[in-house]
Amino acid sequence: MTTPLRVGIAGYGIVGKRRHGVISARDDMKVIAVCDRTFDGEGALEDGTRHYTGYEELLDENLDALIVCISNDMAADVTIAGLEKGLHVFCEKPPGRDVADIARVVACEKTRPQQKLKYGFNHRYHDSVRDALAIIRSGELGKIVNLRGVYGKSKLITFGQDHDWRVERELAGGGILLDQGIHMVDLIRLFTGEFIDINSFISNDYWGHDVEDNAYAIMRTDDGVVAMLHSSGTQWRHRFNLDITLEKGTLILSGILSGTKSYGEETLTIARSRGDDRGDPDEEVRNYDNDPSWTDEIAEFADAVINGAAIKNGTSDEALKTMQLVYRIYCADPAWKARWNLTEES
């Protein structure tokens, strides 16, 4: 593989532009062209990058890799189109509207074993998450007993817009759980593995769109680890919080660095139980003022494409299992499942 890699970006909103910036800072990658339906025809950006309105024209460019930052209804189709063009593909989460979408991608991927496919579960690359995972895997605090996660924002429609495709079931596939809560679902899976029992309550009572604005789930693994999850579109004070209780202490991930900075400071609190501390354990608080996630995520993709390294995070198998868990949470609420005629494979 020659460098710099010639990269195309399908979908040039906030995330597409941010990916462009990260790639432009590298010597081994170069964005050749982008596409977005908001462009007024074919042309060029100020830096000379060509732009198109459709992904078909983008894929006619001489590319090595494709970054997919497009709406959920198109994500799987564009990913497959990129693979069929012989490109390496990086696709943002979620991988599509439903499990069937990602299953189609996986089937295509299996016919092209020489090409790399990576999904953008960006939160795995935050240093607080990396540190928590390292502590868990070290065994220092023993095994996980339970987890409690809350991830929420104050509305479903993007700020400053009158309408957003994310609240249309036909285009989005789901609401706050699929759009944002999927990050928490992915992290819970990362820390614990798979779940065998799931109970949930899904609601769209506040905003009234045809996708959920709140999802509540309680889940149990085969070895008895219990996880509780609340994914919310009515969290007026934006919040990211994940408490992980272990046999000898607790890890508390609070806040997540983001472009809006609305989720507060990113910290990891490590509470080490002394056994006789009467509920007041020794605590260490780590503060994080740098977000390496966007840079490191693209770096892993570039290493895989250029040097043949394995995809460590965001494999298609992980994306499939995370999507399956999201849909199992949807289907665990009988009323929600019947209302939208859902199945765990739909």
Helices and strands as residue ranges (DSSP letters): E 5-10, H 14-24, E 29-35, E 43-44, E 50-52, H 55-59, E 65-68, H 72-84, E 88-92, H 99-110, E 117-120, G 122-125, H 127-138, E 144-152, G 165-167, H 169-172, H 176-176, I 177-181, H 182-192, E 195-203, E 214-221, E 226-232, E 239-246, E 249-254, E 266-272, E 282-288, H 293-307, H 316-331, H 334-339
